[in-house]
């Protein structure tokens, strides 16, 4: 990646490099799932994901198929990393600078509202279908940066910062949406236990504890309690991350937050997200025709990601710039802003995750498969975003 000076790579640089490489592996994992799901090996693919896995301690038992252990368990690690990144960025990173905060935040609002409205417009009146309104509001940061990395050094740092910041806001919005709209059958007793863990986490934070074990122990107990409470267990990752100390009490130069973030980047980019994509992207394309694609659910998702994202983000940013609320980052033009907005329509893993929550109570309707819309919308968005940005930046950006 292009460096603006000769300093050592920052955490942000490492994040971009890992997410870009991870995005390429993510593509390979998704393609592998599609191949398996459309060959005679599909029976083994389905058998693997439906394998029951149980964990029992006394009378406490957690029994789920392998697919749900991946979606509920491993994805909690992903959201934990998102929480760590958000906290660091807000305190001392790119999002701590107001000029870097305003436009991505405004763009994220447009990138959530317009796709949601497009989906709702096509599915209004169908109560089951309307549960999927949030699916096209997501952005897959790893996939998007993976596509961006294909353009190499021709892309200025400002574009990467804007895309990453907007995707982080999108992920935070997804967390809020999950907590509010995809939570039911609350167990008050289990929720009390979650709440009781928070003061203990706060105590460890205020002490500047630099030992991981207490946080791992409390985080694990919270995950189990959150799972039993009816609130999606992945939210535990974000809650615990917000209490991880940025500075160590004994040695202010040490940072458990940065250390954890550094250690988890590779795990999430090269294992957690590719495994999630492999487990969730295996859609059978047998007998898929115009009727399936034009069903309001996959059509709403595809149009929401492809049209809603690019026009929602671009239009709100354009309005904010014209009103003087913010300005284009150095190195960006309106055309490259549009290309970046289109790239944000690559929802993939985050859209798949929200889709698995939206329809888990009813199962996938025999008349549609929301994953079809996610794949179509994400692929089209990736192609358009890549081509527009490639046309904007024909020559590599020279290092100073």
PALUM-218723 format. One line per 2 residues: for each residue x, y, z of C-alpha. Coordinates in nm, 3 decimals, m for minus. Each point is the difference from the previous one (the first is absolute). Layout:
X Y Z ~ ... .
//
This chain:
0.000 0.000 0.000 ~ 0.119 0.353 m0.070 .
0.175 0.166 0.291 ~ m0.012 0.374 0.051 .
0.331 m0.004 0.187 ~ 0.273 m0.240 0.108 .
m0.145 m0.075 0.343 ~ m0.069 m0.353 0.119 .
m0.335 m0.143 m0.111 ~ m0.286 0.093 0.232 .
m0.277 m0.228 0.124 ~ m0.222 0.160 m0.264 .
0.247 m0.100 m0.272 ~ 0.016 m0.355 0.132 .
m0.380 m0.009 0.015 ~ m0.030 0.101 m0.365 .
0.260 m0.253 m0.111 ~ m0.157 m0.288 0.192 .
m0.356 0.086 m0.098 ~ 0.096 0.026 m0.366 .
0.176 m0.337 0.000 ~ m0.282 m0.148 0.206 .
m0.251 0.126 m0.253 ~ 0.167 m0.200 m0.273 .
m0.013 m0.315 0.216 ~ m0.362 0.086 0.075 .
m0.079 m0.006 m0.372 ~ 0.169 m0.340 m0.034 .
m0.197 m0.140 0.296 ~ m0.331 0.124 m0.142 .
0.075 m0.144 m0.344 ~ 0.094 m0.333 0.159 .
m0.335 m0.010 0.180 ~ m0.186 0.077 m0.323 .
0.186 m0.276 m0.183 ~ m0.068 m0.256 0.274 .
m0.369 0.096 0.022 ~ m0.045 m0.056 m0.375 .
0.178 m0.334 m0.041 ~ m0.069 m0.352 0.126 .
0.212 0.097 0.302 ~ m0.284 0.221 0.125 .
m0.131 m0.281 0.221 ~ 0.329 m0.005 0.190 .
0.004 0.380 0.022 ~ m0.348 0.001 0.155 .
0.089 m0.291 0.228 ~ 0.307 0.183 0.129 .
m0.190 0.318 0.083 ~ m0.284 m0.188 0.169 .
0.235 m0.209 0.218 ~ m0.126 0.036 0.359 .
0.253 0.136 0.250 ~ m0.087 0.007 0.371 .
0.175 0.145 0.303 ~ m0.133 m0.089 0.346 .
0.107 0.097 0.352 ~ m0.236 m0.149 0.257 .
m0.352 0.098 m0.091 ~ 0.119 0.277 m0.232 .
0.001 m0.122 m0.359 ~ 0.067 0.178 m0.329 .
m0.089 m0.220 m0.296 ~ 0.010 0.144 m0.352 .
0.082 m0.114 m0.353 ~ 0.349 0.096 m0.116 .
m0.145 0.280 m0.216 ~ m0.141 0.181 0.305 .
0.322 m0.045 0.199 ~ 0.171 0.186 m0.284 .
m0.269 0.269 m0.024 ~ m0.052 0.052 0.375 .
0.344 m0.088 0.133 ~ 0.272 0.090 m0.247 .
m0.182 0.312 m0.115 ~ 0.011 0.126 0.360 .
0.378 0.017 m0.047 ~ m0.051 0.207 m0.315 .
m0.227 0.245 0.184 ~ 0.252 0.011 0.286 .
0.263 0.114 m0.250 ~ m0.241 0.258 m0.143 .
m0.053 0.134 0.354 ~ 0.375 0.024 0.059 .
0.055 0.182 m0.330 ~ m0.284 0.240 0.066 .
0.124 0.090 0.349 ~ 0.358 0.058 m0.115 .
m0.104 0.197 m0.308 ~ m0.228 0.227 0.206 .
0.264 0.067 0.266 ~ 0.319 0.042 m0.200 .
m0.053 m0.124 m0.356 ~ m0.142 0.135 m0.323 .
m0.349 0.047 0.149 ~ 0.138 0.222 0.277 .
0.052 0.272 m0.262 ~ m0.327 0.188 m0.069 .
0.089 0.051 m0.366 ~ 0.026 m0.377 m0.045 .
m0.314 m0.071 0.200 ~ m0.275 0.214 m0.153 .
m0.017 m0.117 m0.362 ~ 0.021 m0.378 0.070 .
m0.269 0.037 0.267 ~ m0.229 0.190 m0.239 .
0.071 m0.248 m0.277 ~ m0.079 m0.292 0.230 .
m0.342 0.151 0.077 ~ m0.081 0.019 m0.371 .
0.138 m0.350 m0.051 ~ m0.242 m0.134 0.260 .
m0.315 0.201 m0.073 ~ m0.020 m0.029 m0.380 .
0.066 m0.378 m0.027 ~ m0.250 m0.063 0.281 .
m0.263 0.213 m0.172 ~ 0.052 m0.173 m0.336 .
m0.044 m0.339 0.164 ~ m0.307 0.116 0.192 .
m0.154 0.149 m0.316 ~ 0.022 m0.337 m0.176 .
m0.114 m0.211 0.297 ~ m0.257 0.222 0.173 .
m0.300 m0.197 0.122 ~ 0.186 m0.332 0.041 .
0.073 m0.030 0.372 ~ 0.244 m0.290 m0.042 .
0.192 0.165 m0.284 ~ 0.018 0.332 0.188 .
0.214 m0.168 0.266 ~ 0.286 0.020 m0.249 .
m0.004 0.378 m0.044 ~ 0.343 0.040 0.165 .
0.181 m0.253 m0.221 ~ 0.103 0.249 m0.275 .
0.115 0.264 0.252 ~ 0.329 m0.179 0.078 .
0.352 0.040 m0.141 ~ 0.260 m0.277 0.002 .
0.321 0.186 0.084 ~ 0.230 m0.295 m0.073 .
m0.157 m0.073 m0.339 ~ m0.007 0.369 m0.099 .
0.364 0.057 0.096 ~ 0.094 m0.322 m0.177 .
m0.143 0.140 m0.323 ~ 0.163 0.338 0.065 .
0.337 m0.172 0.046 ~ m0.020 m0.128 m0.359 .
0.062 0.361 m0.109 ~ 0.327 0.009 0.194 .
0.188 0.322 0.067 ~ m0.210 0.206 m0.241 .
m0.260 0.055 0.278 ~ 0.079 0.293 0.235 .
m0.008 m0.053 0.375 ~ m0.298 0.236 0.036 .
m0.222 m0.242 m0.194 ~ 0.105 m0.292 0.221 .
m0.058 0.203 0.317 ~ m0.346 0.109 m0.119 .
m0.103 m0.352 m0.100 ~ 0.128 m0.153 0.325 .
m0.160 0.268 0.219 ~ m0.336 m0.027 m0.176 .
0.007 m0.380 0.027 ~ 0.070 0.025 0.374 .
m0.304 0.227 0.041 ~ m0.200 m0.254 m0.201 .
0.112 m0.280 0.231 ~ m0.097 0.202 0.308 .
m0.341 0.066 m0.155 ~ m0.036 m0.373 m0.070 .
0.071 m0.071 0.367 ~ m0.271 0.244 0.109 .
m0.246 m0.144 m0.255 ~ 0.065 m0.354 0.122 .
m0.047 0.103 0.363 ~ m0.328 0.183 m0.067 .
m0.172 m0.190 m0.281 ~ 0.132 m0.356 0.015 .
m0.044 m0.079 0.367 ~ m0.297 m0.187 0.145 .
m0.104 m0.239 0.278 ~ 0.209 0.181 0.260 .
0.104 m0.200 0.308 ~ 0.013 0.251 0.285 .
0.211 m0.222 0.227 ~ 0.273 m0.048 m0.264 .
m0.010 0.370 m0.082 ~ 0.052 0.087 0.369 .
0.319 m0.206 m0.008 ~ 0.121 0.195 m0.305 .
m0.065 0.329 0.181 ~ 0.183 m0.122 0.311 .
0.314 m0.061 m0.206 ~ 0.018 0.363 m0.115 .
0.115 0.152 0.334 ~ 0.272 m0.264 0.020 .
0.120 0.092 m0.349 ~ m0.009 0.369 0.093 .
0.210 m0.072 0.312 ~ 0.261 m0.181 m0.209 .
0.001 0.289 m0.248 ~ 0.043 0.271 0.265 .
0.286 m0.196 0.154 ~ 0.173 m0.008 m0.337 .
0.028 m0.376 0.026 ~ 0.249 m0.136 m0.251 .
m0.085 m0.370 0.048 ~ m0.225 m0.162 m0.259 .
m0.133 m0.292 0.206 ~ m0.256 0.194 0.211 .
m0.148 0.155 m0.316 ~ m0.006 m0.337 m0.179 .
m0.172 m0.165 0.297 ~ m0.262 0.274 0.041 .
m0.049 0.021 m0.375 ~ m0.063 m0.374 m0.028 .
m0.250 0.006 0.289 ~ m0.173 0.300 m0.158 .
m0.017 m0.175 m0.337 ~ m0.174 m0.301 0.153 .
m0.240 0.223 0.195 ~ m0.072 0.214 m0.307 .
m0.065 m0.315 m0.203 ~ m0.248 m0.122 0.261 .
m0.159 0.345 0.039 ~ m0.138 0.012 m0.355 .
0.215 0.297 m0.102 ~ 0.240 m0.098 m0.277 .
0.321 m0.127 0.161 ~ 0.232 0.180 m0.245 .
m0.085 0.330 0.172 ~ 0.209 m0.122 0.295 .
0.309 0.059 m0.210 ~ m0.072 0.371 m0.037 .
m0.089 0.049 0.367 ~ 0.318 m0.167 0.126 .
0.216 0.188 m0.252 ~ m0.117 0.338 0.129 .
0.140 m0.084 0.345 ~ 0.345 m0.111 m0.120 .
0.255 0.256 0.131 ~ 0.182 0.205 m0.259 .
0.279 0.072 0.248 ~ 0.159 m0.222 0.264 .
0.013 0.139 0.356 ~ 0.357 m0.122 0.065 .
0.142 0.098 m0.338 ~ m0.194 0.256 m0.209 .
0.199 m0.106 m0.306 ~ m0.162 m0.344 0.013 .
m0.347 m0.035 m0.148 ~ m0.201 m0.318 0.038 .
m0.257 0.139 m0.245 ~ 0.258 0.047 m0.275 .
0.164 m0.332 0.082 ~ m0.331 m0.186 m0.026 .
m0.091 0.187 m0.317 ~ 0.332 m0.093 m0.157 .
m0.027 m0.366 0.103 ~ m0.362 m0.039 m0.114 .
0.030 0.167 m0.340 ~ 0.158 m0.302 m0.161 .
m0.236 m0.245 0.169 ~ m0.309 0.190 m0.110 .
0.121 0.086 m0.351 ~ 0.141 m0.341 m0.087 .
m0.217 m0.238 0.203 ~ m0.320 0.137 0.156 .
m0.144 0.192 m0.297 ~ 0.106 m0.251 m0.270 .
m0.149 m0.284 0.207 ~ m0.321 0.200 0.046 .
m0.014 0.067 m0.375 ~ 0.062 m0.368 m0.077 .
m0.279 m0.105 0.238 ~ m0.257 0.254 m0.121 .
0.065 0.061 m0.371 ~ m0.082 m0.350 m0.120 .
m0.314 0.076 m0.197 ~ m0.128 m0.255 m0.250 .
m0.049 0.156 m0.343 ~ m0.188 m0.302 m0.133 .
m0.325 0.106 m0.165 ~ 0.069 0.365 0.084 .
m0.160 0.219 m0.263 ~ m0.165 0.336 m0.046 .
m0.284 m0.090 0.238 ~ 0.237 m0.055 0.291 .
0.218 0.302 m0.076 ~ m0.298 0.232 m0.050 .
m0.164 m0.100 0.326 ~ m0.040 0.320 0.210 .
0.239 m0.122 0.273 ~ 0.314 m0.075 m0.207 .
m0.088 0.285 m0.238 ~ m0.036 0.244 0.290 .
0.334 m0.112 0.143 ~ 0.181 0.014 m0.335 .
m0.137 0.345 m0.090 ~ 0.054 0.126 0.354 .
0.367 m0.098 m0.007 ~ 0.069 0.096 m0.360 .
m0.208 0.318 m0.043 ~ m0.090 0.096 0.356 .
0.353 m0.001 0.136 ~ 0.166 0.198 m0.276 .
m0.274 0.263 m0.035 ~ m0.073 0.021 0.375 .
0.363 0.058 0.095 ~ 0.086 0.224 m0.296 .
m0.310 0.219 0.020 ~ 0.022 0.072 0.374 .
0.373 0.070 m0.022 ~ m0.057 0.228 m0.302 .
m0.271 0.192 0.187 ~ 0.220 0.033 0.310 .
0.291 0.129 m0.210 ~ m0.222 0.250 m0.184 .
m0.137 0.127 0.333 ~ 0.353 0.046 0.135 .
m0.044 m0.260 0.276 ~ 0.301 m0.196 m0.124 .
0.235 m0.011 m0.297 ~ 0.152 m0.257 m0.230 .
0.318 m0.154 0.143 ~ 0.321 0.086 m0.180 .
0.053 m0.228 m0.297 ~ m0.370 m0.077 m0.045 .
m0.233 0.131 m0.269 ~ m0.376 m0.035 m0.036 .
0.059 m0.281 m0.246 ~ 0.225 m0.192 0.239 .
m0.253 0.066 0.279 ~ m0.263 m0.168 m0.217 .
0.234 m0.294 m0.067 ~ 0.068 m0.041 0.372 .
m0.372 0.021 0.074 ~ m0.064 m0.275 m0.255 .
0.266 m0.215 0.165 ~ m0.189 0.034 0.328 .
m0.280 m0.197 m0.165 ~ 0.209 m0.314 0.051 .
m0.200 m0.120 0.299 ~ 0.087 m0.368 m0.011 .
0.099 m0.138 0.346 ~ m0.181 0.269 0.201 .
m0.309 m0.030 m0.220 ~ 0.012 m0.379 0.028 .
0.027 0.033 0.377 ~ m0.300 0.233 0.028 .
m0.191 m0.221 m0.246 ~ 0.060 m0.305 0.220 .
m0.157 0.190 0.291 ~ m0.286 0.153 m0.198 .
m0.147 m0.327 m0.118 ~ 0.121 m0.246 0.263 .
m0.340 m0.016 0.170 ~ m0.187 m0.085 m0.320 .
0.275 m0.178 m0.194 ~ 0.083 0.086 m0.359 .
m0.321 0.034 m0.196 ~ m0.027 m0.258 m0.277 .
m0.083 0.281 m0.242 ~ 0.326 0.189 0.053 .
0.352 m0.011 0.137 ~ 0.128 0.332 0.134 .
0.358 m0.112 m0.070 ~ m0.070 0.025 m0.373 .
m0.070 0.373 0.030 ~ 0.306 0.050 0.223 .
0.233 m0.167 m0.249 ~ m0.143 0.180 m0.305 .
m0.002 0.343 0.169 ~ 0.350 m0.045 0.144 .
0.153 m0.121 m0.328 ~ m0.153 0.285 m0.204 .
0.108 0.257 0.261 ~ 0.354 m0.137 0.005 .
0.029 0.010 m0.378 ~ m0.134 0.356 m0.034 .
0.205 0.130 0.294 ~ 0.318 m0.156 m0.138 .
m0.053 0.132 m0.355 ~ m0.088 0.355 0.112 .
0.298 0.026 0.236 ~ 0.230 m0.153 m0.261 .
m0.111 0.267 m0.247 ~ 0.054 0.274 0.262 .
0.353 m0.104 0.091 ~ 0.183 m0.121 m0.307 .
0.347 0.054 0.142 ~ 0.145 m0.122 0.332 .
0.023 0.261 0.276 ~ 0.363 0.093 0.055 .
0.143 m0.018 0.352 ~ 0.140 0.319 0.139 .
//
